[in-house]
Amino acid sequence: MAAHATMKATEEIEDQKCEGPSHGRRKLWRWLRWGGSALGFGYIAWVVGDIGALGEAIGRVRPIVFIMAVAMMTGGLLIGCFRWRMLLVAYGAPYKPPLSRLGFLYMVSVFYNNFLPGAVGGDVVRGVVTKEAFGERGMASALTVVLVERSLGLAGLLCLSATVLAFYPLPNVPNLTPWAVLGLCGAAAGVGFVAAGRRFADRLPGRIGDLASQLPRVERPSSFVWALALSVAIHAMVALVGYVFLHAQSPAVRVEDAFVIVPVAAATAFLPFTVGGVGAREAAFVLLCGAALEMDAPSAIAASLLLWASQLVLGVVGGVAQLIYPLTPHEAPEGPL
């Protein structure tokens, strides 16, 4: 019943995508993501070779340390709730869900993003079920907010990477700063286009112009600066979690090493052909940790898998929570922002 309610919450989007060739492309894309994840697990098995060595590396992290890492990840999720709410304010949403609901939806989105390779990801689900925040403007505005939030997340990650790389370049690793800066500019351009797209809707061709005309108007531009700062804080929290796991494998690992390696590896979660970046993230850990820290592959993969596992715990909590409380759109709460 809960699963059915969850799918009902997103059917307005799905119905627009299930006809003709579009349906076939969605099925192909789903299989590609499953295939990419399968290849990722195959890569992990091939690189490690000795599963016993991987188990030994994972065993170096005490349970209490892992619990602390999950708590830190939860703190990052709470920061994300404030960022989401701040962007609702930036776009002039007439109503805003309470932080408790935003936190619940974030947990559920972690479940979707890490466990399900379907066409509708957790971020889209968040937008669909919070459409009441914009009243008559509805779904298009809510989805725009979530899209911008996702883009700001990538921008914050790249901003953190570029800053740390400028001061602490990794030894034996090519200079990644230009790529980080280029990605940051791309993310900023995407956010800027979405923010200002409505102004240029009448100049854009066909379907693009129609979509741009439905974008919400930015009411408080200064909120974007604070949202970006919160994005940097979130990824700094994730980098600290990564440091805990890397330090357990090698006490010589410095905090600044983790603040370069973890964000770069975390960027693989934005790749569309895997579930949660599995495989690609481990490859990044192996290459960067091997070159910069001279860390063996089992230890690097153990740190990567433990980082992922700390996110999966939140996803499991989100999945169980939506079974107990079916995920459906709510009516707008009373009272203005």
TANOR-V500004 format. One line per field, one symbol per residue. ss: DSSP state (H for helix, E for strand, L for the rest). phi: phi as a letter, one per 40 degrees, with the letter a starting at -180 (. if undefined). burial: b if it has 24 or more other ideal C-beta (glycine too) atoms within 12 Angstrom, else e. A space follows every 10 residues. Layout:
# TANOR-V500004
ss->???
phi->???
burial->???
This chain:
# TANOR-V500004
ss->LHHHHHHHHH HHHHLLLLLH HHHHHHHHHH HHHHHHHHHH HHHHHHHHLL HHHHHHHHHL LLHHHHHHHH HHHHHHHHHH HHHHHHHHHH LLLLLLLLHH HHHHHHHHHH HHHHHLLLLL LHHHHHHHHL HHHHHHHHHH HHHHHHHHHH HHHHHHHHHH HHHHHHHLLL LLLLLLHHHH HHHHHHHHHH HHHHHHHHHH HHHLLHHHHH HHHLLLLLLL LHHHHHHHHH HHHHHHHHHH HHHHHHHHHL LLLLHHHHHH HHHHHHHHHH LLLLLLLLLH HHHHHHHHHH HHHLLLHHHH HHHHHHHHHH HHHHHHHHHH HHHHLLLLLL LLLLLLL
phi->.ccccccccb ccccccbcbf ddcccccccc cccccccccc cccdccccgc cccccccccc ccdccccccc cccccccccc cccccccccd cgdcbbcccc cccdccdccc cccbbbcccb ccccddcccb cccbfccfcd ccccdccccc cccccccccc ccccccbbcc cgbdccddcc cccccccccc cccccbdccb dccccfcccc ccccccccbb cccccccccc cccccccccc cccdccccca ccccdccccc cccccccccc ccbbcggcgc cccccccccc ccbfcccdcc cccccccccc ccdccccccc ccccbdcbcb cccchcc
burial->eeeeebbebb ebbeeeeeee eeeeeeeeeb eebeebbeeb bebbeebbee eeebeebbeb beeebbeebb ebbbbbbbbb bbbbbbbbbb bbbbbbbeee bbbbbbbbbb bbbbbbbbbb bbbbbbbbbb bbbbeebbbb bbbbbbbbbb bbbbbbbbbb bbbbbeebeb eebeebbeeb eebbeebbeb bebbbebbee eeeeeeeeee ebebbbbbee eebbeebbeb bbbbbbbbbb bbbbbbbbbb eebeebbbbb bbbbbbbbbb bebbbbbbbb bbbbbbbbbb bbbebbbbbb bbbbbbbbbb bbbbbebbbe bbeeeebbbb ebeeeee
